[in-house]
Amino acid sequence: MTQVKLTEDDYTEDDIGELRGALTELLSSCTALVDQYGTGGTWTPSPYGILTELDDSADLFAELSRLLARSRKSVRRVGLRVRRRHLEQRCDRASEIGGENGHFPTDADAWSRTSQR
């Protein structure tokens, strides 16, 4: 499959705003988790023992996983929208320069013309 080469011009202001919003939300949520589970970026041990602390750490990992998945989904959604728009524009340009009725000759067309001779 051919890789689509995007440029900065392919991204609209709305696309950029959505990307930045998703990343800002991720960082804000991570900051809230740091405040919830630690002090100054240091894990705060549970006063109820190591088993509770392990449960807390599992909750932290689950929340981080959800946050990352949501952010990746948002970034992927924007990327797919930009790629789709880019490809649609390429198709529109190609049809403008295409042959009769937007038909582009193929190797099969050339073969059929030579076999008819």
C-alpha positions in Angstrom: 0.0 0.0 0.0 1.2 3.5 -0.8 1.9 5.7 2.2 0.1 9.0 2.1 2.6 11.9 2.5 0.9 14.6 4.4 2.2 18.2 4.8 1.3 20.9 7.2 -1.0 22.4 4.6 -3.2 19.3 4.8 -4.2 20.2 8.4 -6.9 22.8 9.0 -7.1 25.0 12.0 -9.9 22.8 13.3 -7.7 19.7 12.9 -4.9 21.4 14.8 -7.2 22.6 17.5 -8.6 19.1 18.0 -5.2 17.6 18.2 -4.0 20.1 20.7 -7.2 19.8 22.7 -6.7 16.0 23.0 -3.1 16.4 24.1 -4.0 19.2 26.6 -6.8 17.0 28.1 -4.3 14.1 28.4 -1.8 16.3 30.3 -4.4 17.8 32.5 -5.7 14.3 33.4 -2.2 13.0 34.1 -1.6 16.0 36.3 -4.8 15.2 38.3 -3.6 11.6 38.6 -0.2 12.8 40.0 -2.1 14.8 42.6 -4.4 11.9 43.4 -1.7 9.2 43.8 1.4 11.1 44.9 3.0 14.2 46.1 5.3 16.1 43.8 5.6 13.2 41.5 6.4 10.7 44.3 4.2 7.8 45.0 2.4 8.1 48.3 2.3 4.8 50.2 -1.0 3.7 51.5 -1.5 3.8 55.3 -3.6 0.6 54.9 -0.8 -1.6 53.8 0.9 -3.0 50.7 -2.2 -4.9 49.5 -4.2 -1.6 49.3 -1.2 0.1 47.7 -1.1 -2.7 45.0 -4.9 -2.1 44.4 -4.2 1.6 44.1 -1.4 1.0 41.6 -3.7 -1.2 39.5 -6.3 1.5 39.5 -3.6 4.0 38.4 -2.5 1.8 35.6 -6.1 1.3 34.4 -6.8 5.0 34.4 -3.6 5.8 32.6 -4.5 3.2 30.0 -7.9 4.7 29.5 -6.5 8.2 29.2 -3.9 7.1 26.6 -6.4 5.1 24.6 -8.8 8.0 24.5 -6.0 10.4 23.4 -4.7 8.0 20.7 -8.2 7.6 19.4 -8.7 11.4 19.1 -5.3 11.8 17.4 -6.0 8.8 15.0 -9.5 10.2 14.2 -7.9 13.6 13.1 -5.2 11.8 11.1 -7.8 9.7 9.3 -9.9 12.7 8.5 -6.9 14.6 7.2 -5.8 11.6 5.0 -9.3 11.1 3.7 -9.5 14.8 2.7 -6.1 14.6 1.2 -7.0 11.6 -0.9 -10.3 13.1 -2.0 -8.5 16.2 -3.2 -6.0 14.1 -5.1 -8.9 12.2 -6.8 -10.6 15.5 -7.6 -7.5 16.9 -9.2 -6.9 13.6 -11.1 -10.4 13.6 -12.5 -10.0 17.2 -13.7 -7.0 16.1 -15.8 -8.3 12.7 -16.7 -9.3 11.4 -20.1 -12.8 11.3 -21.5 -15.4 11.1 -18.8 -12.7 11.0 -16.2 -11.5 7.6 -17.6 -7.8 6.9 -17.4 -6.4 4.5 -19.9 -5.0 1.4 -18.3 -2.7 -1.4 -19.6 -5.8 -3.4 -20.2 -7.1 -0.7 -22.5 -3.9 -0.6 -24.4 -3.9 -4.4 -24.7 -7.5 -4.4 -26.0 -6.6 -1.8 -28.6 -3.6 -3.8 -29.9 -5.6 -7.1 -29.9 -8.3 -5.5 -32.1 -5.8 -4.8 -34.9 
